[in-house]
Each structure stands twice: as C-alpha cells, then as structure tokens.
Amino acid sequence: MDALTLFGLASVTAMLVFYAFEDVSAWCILGFAICCALSSVYGFLVPGAWPFGVVEAVWTLIALKRWQKRRLAGKPTA
C-alpha cells in the first residue's frame, strides 16, 4: 500500500468517525468537513478519480454550512 492510498484510507476513515459523532458536538461537524476536504484532495491526486474529488468538495461546503448553522443555533440570543 503506497502513501497516497494510506492518505485516502485515513481521511475517509476519519470522515466516517466524525460523521458518527456529529450529534455530540459542532466540532465533530467541523472535523467531518475537514476530512471531506482531505478526501477531496485525495480524489484529485489519484489519476482518473477527479469525480470523487468534486463530490467530496461539495460535501465539504455542505458540512461547513451545517457547522455554521449549528454554531449559530447554540449561541444565546440577546
């Protein structure tokens, strides 16, 4: 197994773990977004896997928006 494959495996595994714990904390949603971004990088580095990179980039944006909504929902209103 080469370094690029290990990078992809690690980023997708971490993405799964953060996704499983999203209800625990908004920071887990941010972790999921970061891992989606890393998976996107992996998709663009692997020859012929650019569609995976695009989909993961979209998931990154969706997760960041969810993280922002969750953080704002947790703040008290004045």
DSSP file (Angstrom, degrees, kcal/mol; ACC not computed):
  #  RESIDUE AA STRUCTURE BP1 BP2  ACC     N-H-->O    O-->H-N    N-H-->O    O-->H-N    TCO  KAPPA ALPHA  PHI   PSI    X-CA   Y-CA   Z-CA
    1    1 A M              0   0    0      0, 0.0     2,-0.1     0, 0.0     0, 0.0   0.000 360.0 360.0 360.0 125.0    0.0    0.0    0.0
    2    2 A D     >  -     0   0    0      1,-0.1     4,-2.0     4,-0.0     5,-0.2  -0.266 360.0-100.7 -84.6 174.0    1.5    3.3   -1.1
    3    3 A A  H  > S+     0   0    0      1,-0.2     4,-2.3     2,-0.2     5,-0.1   0.862 119.8  54.1 -64.6 -37.6    1.4    6.6    0.8
    4    4 A L  H  > S+     0   0    0      2,-0.2     4,-2.3     1,-0.2    -1,-0.2   0.906 108.9  48.5 -65.5 -40.8   -1.4    8.1   -1.3
    5    5 A T  H  > S+     0   0    0      2,-0.2     4,-2.6     1,-0.2    -1,-0.2   0.900 111.4  50.1 -64.9 -40.7   -3.6    5.1   -0.6
    6    6 A L  H  X S+     0   0    0     -4,-2.0     4,-2.6     2,-0.2    -2,-0.2   0.891 109.1  52.4 -63.8 -39.4   -2.9    5.3    3.1
    7    7 A F  H  X S+     0   0    0     -4,-2.3     4,-2.4     2,-0.2    -2,-0.2   0.930 111.7  45.9 -60.8 -46.4   -3.7    9.0    3.0
    8    8 A G  H  X S+     0   0    0     -4,-2.3     4,-2.3     2,-0.2     5,-0.3   0.914 113.2  49.3 -63.2 -43.9   -7.1    8.3    1.3
    9    9 A L  H  X S+     0   0    0     -4,-2.6     4,-2.2     1,-0.2    -2,-0.2   0.914 112.7  47.7 -62.2 -43.6   -7.8    5.5    3.7
   10   10 A A  H  X S+     0   0    0     -4,-2.6     4,-2.5     2,-0.2     5,-0.2   0.910 112.8  47.8 -66.0 -42.4   -7.0    7.6    6.7
   11   11 A S  H  X S+     0   0    0     -4,-2.4     4,-2.0    -5,-0.2    28,-0.2   0.908 114.7  44.9 -68.7 -40.0   -9.1   10.6    5.5
   12   12 A V  H  X S+     0   0    0     -4,-2.3     4,-2.0     2,-0.2    -1,-0.2   0.880 113.8  50.5 -70.6 -37.1  -12.2    8.5    4.7
   13   13 A T  H  X S+     0   0    0     -4,-2.2     4,-2.1    -5,-0.3    -2,-0.2   0.931 112.0  46.6 -65.1 -45.1  -11.9    6.6    8.0
   14   14 A A  H  X S+     0   0    0     -4,-2.5     4,-2.8     1,-0.2     5,-0.2   0.879 109.4  55.9 -63.5 -37.1  -11.7    9.8   10.0
   15   15 A M  H  X S+     0   0    0     -4,-2.0     4,-2.2    -5,-0.2    -1,-0.2   0.917 107.7  48.6 -60.1 -43.5  -14.6   11.2    8.0
   16   16 A L  H  X S+     0   0    0     -4,-2.0     4,-1.9     2,-0.2    -2,-0.2   0.902 111.5  49.3 -63.3 -42.6  -16.7    8.2    9.0
   17   17 A V  H  X S+     0   0    0     -4,-2.1     4,-1.1     2,-0.2    -2,-0.2   0.939 112.6  46.2 -64.8 -47.6  -15.7    8.6   12.7
   18   18 A F  H  < S+     0   0    0     -4,-2.8     3,-0.4     1,-0.2    -1,-0.2   0.885 110.7  54.0 -63.0 -37.7  -16.6   12.3   12.7
   19   19 A Y  H >< S+     0   0    0     -4,-2.2     3,-1.2    -5,-0.2     4,-0.2   0.895 104.5  55.0 -62.5 -39.4  -19.9   11.7   10.9
   20   20 A A  H 3< S+     0   0    0     -4,-1.9     3,-0.3     1,-0.2    -1,-0.2   0.783 113.9  41.1 -64.5 -27.2  -20.8    9.1   13.6
   21   21 A F  T >X S+     0   0    0     -4,-1.1     3,-1.5    -3,-0.4     4,-0.9   0.155  76.2 114.4-109.1  18.1  -20.3   11.7   16.4
   22   22 A E  T <4 S+     0   0    0     -3,-1.2     7,-0.3     1,-0.3     3,-0.2   0.818  74.3  58.0 -59.3 -31.5  -21.9   14.7   14.7
   23   23 A D  T 34 S+     0   0    0     -3,-0.3    -1,-0.3    -4,-0.2     3,-0.1   0.699  98.4  62.6 -72.0 -17.8  -24.7   14.8   17.3
   24   24 A V  T <4 S-     0   0    0     -3,-1.5     2,-0.3     1,-0.3    -1,-0.2   0.907 117.9  -8.7 -74.0 -43.0  -22.2   15.1   20.1
   25   25 A S    >X  -     0   0    0     -4,-0.9     4,-0.8    -3,-0.2     3,-0.8  -0.998  53.0-123.3-157.1 150.4  -20.6   18.4   19.2
   26   26 A A  H 3> S+     0   0    0     -2,-0.3     4,-1.8     1,-0.2     3,-0.3   0.791 111.5  66.7 -64.5 -26.6  -20.5   21.0   16.4
   27   27 A W  H 3> S+     0   0    0      1,-0.2     4,-2.4     2,-0.2    -1,-0.2   0.796  93.2  58.1 -66.9 -27.2  -16.7   20.5   16.4
   28   28 A C  H <> S+     0   0    0     -3,-0.8     4,-2.2     2,-0.2    -1,-0.2   0.841 103.7  52.6 -69.1 -32.5  -17.4   16.9   15.1
   29   29 A I  H  X S+     0   0    0     -4,-0.8     4,-2.2    -3,-0.3    -2,-0.2   0.905 109.6  48.5 -67.4 -40.2  -19.2   18.5   12.1
   30   30 A L  H  X S+     0   0    0     -4,-1.8     4,-2.5     2,-0.2    -2,-0.2   0.912 110.2  51.7 -64.2 -41.8  -16.1   20.7   11.5
   31   31 A G  H  X S+     0   0    0     -4,-2.4     4,-2.4     1,-0.2    -2,-0.2   0.899 108.8  51.1 -59.7 -40.9  -13.9   17.6   11.7
   32   32 A F  H  X S+     0   0    0     -4,-2.2     4,-2.3     2,-0.2    -1,-0.2   0.911 109.6  50.4 -61.7 -43.1  -16.2   15.9    9.2
   33   33 A A  H  X S+     0   0    0     -4,-2.2     4,-2.1     2,-0.2    -2,-0.2   0.914 110.4  49.2 -62.3 -43.2  -15.8   18.9    6.9
   34   34 A I  H  X S+     0   0    0     -4,-2.5     4,-2.2     1,-0.2    -1,-0.2   0.913 111.5  48.9 -62.9 -42.8  -12.0   18.9    7.2
   35   35 A C  H  X S+     0   0    0     -4,-2.4     4,-2.4     2,-0.2    -1,-0.2   0.855 108.2  54.3 -67.0 -34.4  -11.9   15.2    6.4
   36   36 A C  H  X S+     0   0    0     -4,-2.3     4,-2.1     2,-0.2    -1,-0.2   0.909 108.5  49.9 -62.4 -41.1  -14.2   15.7    3.4
   37   37 A A  H  X S+     0   0    0     -4,-2.1     4,-2.2     2,-0.2    -2,-0.2   0.905 110.6  49.0 -64.2 -41.1  -11.7   18.3    2.2
   38   38 A L  H  X S+     0   0    0     -4,-2.2     4,-2.3     1,-0.2    -2,-0.2   0.898 110.7  50.4 -64.9 -39.4   -8.8   15.9    2.7
   39   39 A S  H  X S+     0   0    0     -4,-2.4     4,-2.4     2,-0.2    -1,-0.2   0.859 107.9  54.1 -65.6 -34.7  -10.8   13.2    0.8
   40   40 A S  H  X S+     0   0    0     -4,-2.1     4,-1.9     2,-0.2    -2,-0.2   0.924 107.0  50.3 -64.0 -44.2  -11.3   15.7   -2.0
   41   41 A V  H  X S+     0   0    0     -4,-2.2     4,-1.6     1,-0.2    -2,-0.2   0.931 109.9  51.3 -57.9 -45.7   -7.6   16.3   -2.2
   42   42 A Y  H  X S+     0   0    0     -4,-2.3     4,-1.9     1,-0.2     3,-0.3   0.922 107.2  53.5 -56.7 -45.9   -7.1   12.6   -2.4
   43   43 A G  H  < S+     0   0    0     -4,-2.4     6,-0.3     1,-0.2    10,-0.3   0.849 110.5  46.4 -60.8 -35.2   -9.7   12.3   -5.2
   44   44 A F  H  < S+     0   0    0     -4,-1.9    -1,-0.2     1,-0.2    -2,-0.2   0.745 111.2  52.6 -79.2 -22.6   -7.8   15.0   -7.3
   45   45 A L  H  < S+     0   0    0     -4,-1.6    -2,-0.2    -3,-0.3    -1,-0.2   0.794  92.9  80.7 -81.6 -28.7   -4.4   13.3   -6.7
   46   46 A V  S >< S-     0   0    0     -4,-1.9     3,-2.1    -5,-0.2     4,-0.1  -0.666  94.2-110.9 -80.6 125.1   -5.5    9.9   -7.8
   47   47 A P  T 3  S+     0   0    0      0, 0.0    -2,-0.1     0, 0.0    -1,-0.1  -0.337  99.0   6.4 -58.3 126.3   -5.4    9.6  -11.6
   48   48 A G  T 3  S+     0   0    0     -4,-0.1    -4,-0.1    -2,-0.1    -5,-0.1   0.442 103.6  98.7  84.3   0.3   -9.0    9.4  -13.0
   49   49 A A    X>  +     0   0    0     -3,-2.1     4,-1.5    -6,-0.3     3,-0.8   0.138  38.4 118.5-105.6  20.0  -10.7    9.9   -9.7
   50   50 A W  H 3>  +     0   0    0      1,-0.2     4,-2.2     2,-0.2     5,-0.2   0.809  68.4  62.4 -59.6 -31.0  -11.5   13.6  -10.1
   51   51 A P  H 3> S+     0   0    0      0, 0.0     4,-2.4     0, 0.0    -1,-0.2   0.908 103.3  50.6 -60.8 -37.0  -15.3   13.0   -9.9
   52   52 A F  H <> S+     0   0    0     -3,-0.8     4,-2.4     1,-0.2    -2,-0.2   0.903 108.8  52.2 -61.9 -41.6  -14.7   11.7   -6.3
   53   53 A G  H  X S+     0   0    0     -4,-1.5     4,-1.7   -10,-0.3    -1,-0.2   0.881 109.7  48.6 -62.3 -39.3  -12.7   14.9   -5.6
   54   54 A V  H  X S+     0   0    0     -4,-2.2     4,-2.1     2,-0.2    -2,-0.2   0.934 111.6  48.4 -66.7 -46.5  -15.6   17.1   -6.9
   55   55 A V  H  X S+     0   0    0     -4,-2.4     4,-2.3     1,-0.2    -2,-0.2   0.910 112.2  49.0 -61.7 -42.5  -18.2   15.3   -4.9
   56   56 A E  H  X S+     0   0    0     -4,-2.4     4,-1.9     1,-0.2    -1,-0.2   0.845 107.7  55.0 -67.5 -32.7  -16.1   15.5   -1.7
   57   57 A A  H  X S+     0   0    0     -4,-1.7     4,-1.8     2,-0.2    -1,-0.2   0.904 108.6  48.5 -64.9 -40.3  -15.5   19.2   -2.3
   58   58 A V  H  X S+     0   0    0     -4,-2.1     4,-2.3     1,-0.2    -2,-0.2   0.923 109.9  51.4 -63.9 -44.1  -19.3   19.7   -2.5
   59   59 A W  H  X S+     0   0    0     -4,-2.3     4,-2.7     1,-0.2    -1,-0.2   0.855 105.7  57.1 -61.2 -34.0  -19.7   17.7    0.8
   60   60 A T  H  X S+     0   0    0     -4,-1.9     4,-2.4     2,-0.2    -1,-0.2   0.938 108.1  46.0 -60.8 -46.7  -17.1   19.9    2.3
   61   61 A L  H  X S+     0   0    0     -4,-1.8     4,-2.0     2,-0.2    -2,-0.2   0.904 113.2  49.5 -63.9 -41.5  -19.2   23.0    1.6
   62   62 A I  H  X S+     0   0    0     -4,-2.3     4,-2.3     1,-0.2    -2,-0.2   0.924 112.0  48.1 -62.6 -44.5  -22.4   21.4    2.8
   63   63 A A  H  X S+     0   0    0     -4,-2.7     4,-2.5     1,-0.2    -2,-0.2   0.884 109.7  52.2 -66.3 -38.2  -20.7   20.3    6.1
   64   64 A L  H  X S+     0   0    0     -4,-2.4     4,-2.3     2,-0.2    -1,-0.2   0.900 109.6  49.5 -64.4 -38.9  -19.2   23.8    6.6
   65   65 A K  H  X S+     0   0    0     -4,-2.0     4,-2.4     2,-0.2    -2,-0.2   0.910 111.5  48.8 -64.7 -41.8  -22.7   25.3    6.2
   66   66 A R  H  X S+     0   0    0     -4,-2.3     4,-2.4     2,-0.2    -2,-0.2   0.887 110.6  51.3 -64.4 -38.7  -24.1   22.8    8.7
   67   67 A W  H  X S+     0   0    0     -4,-2.5     4,-2.4     2,-0.2    -2,-0.2   0.918 110.3  49.0 -63.5 -43.6  -21.3   23.6   11.2
   68   68 A Q  H  X S+     0   0    0     -4,-2.3     4,-2.4     1,-0.2    -2,-0.2   0.923 112.0  47.9 -62.7 -44.9  -22.0   27.3   10.8
   69   69 A K  H  X S+     0   0    0     -4,-2.4     4,-2.2     1,-0.2    -1,-0.2   0.907 112.3  49.7 -61.7 -41.8  -25.8   26.8   11.4
   70   70 A R  H  X S+     0   0    0     -4,-2.4     4,-1.2     2,-0.2    -2,-0.2   0.900 111.3  48.4 -66.0 -41.4  -25.1   24.5   14.4
   71   71 A R  H  X S+     0   0    0     -4,-2.4     4,-0.6     1,-0.2     3,-0.3   0.923 113.4  46.7 -64.9 -44.3  -22.7   27.1   16.0
   72   72 A L  H >< S+     0   0    0     -4,-2.4     3,-0.8     1,-0.2    -2,-0.2   0.852 109.3  54.8 -67.3 -34.0  -25.1   29.9   15.5
   73   73 A A  H 3< S+     0   0    0     -4,-2.2    -1,-0.2     1,-0.2    -2,-0.2   0.789 105.1  54.8 -68.8 -26.7  -28.0   27.9   16.9
   74   74 A G  H 3< S+     0   0    0     -4,-1.2    -1,-0.2    -3,-0.3    -2,-0.2   0.603  88.1  95.2 -83.5 -11.6  -26.0   27.2   20.0
   75   75 A K  S << S-     0   0    0     -3,-0.8     2,-0.1    -4,-0.6    -3,-0.0  -0.600  80.8-116.0 -82.1 139.7  -25.4   30.9   20.8
   76   76 A P        -     0   0    0      0, 0.0     2,-0.3     0, 0.0    -1,-0.1  -0.456  28.3-122.0 -70.4 145.8  -27.8   32.7   23.2
   77   77 A T              0   0    0     -2,-0.1     0, 0.0     1,-0.1     0, 0.0  -0.696 360.0 360.0 -89.8 141.9  -29.8   35.5   21.7
   78   78 A A              0   0    0     -2,-0.3    -1,-0.1     0, 0.0     0, 0.0   0.417 360.0 360.0-100.9 360.0  -29.5   38.9   23.3
